[in-house]
């Protein structure tokens, strides 16, 4: 017999009103769903012609707070160059409220990005202009 802690998710079969069988994944914690969502976002972003267009389509320039963790996990998995593109996309769309600066700072913090050189410095320099 397996212990409940051995399972991250379960597949549940449901019968719809039209008698069609449908399947639904259920995760034991929202973090797992967010992680797998972020992995899919990274896959889509890497396959897209423009990472900015993919991020815009997925999250928009004013991301829904419910997607915050997915966006942070996505940016953690991107290359430094891709992070720079995403950060500049958001900073270019800044509305002056300060929310964009907070989002981009959270991206840098979650990656533990070095702000004294490289991509971290480039983003920090740009943040200083907002």
Buried (B, 14 or more C-beta within 10 A) or exposed (E): EEEEEEEBEEEEEEEEEEEEEEEEEEBEEEEEBBBBBBBEBBEBBEEBEEBBEBBBEBBEBEBEEEBBBBBBBBBBBBEBEBBBBBBBBBBEEBEEEEEBBEBBBBBBEBBEBEBEEEBBEBBBEBBEEE
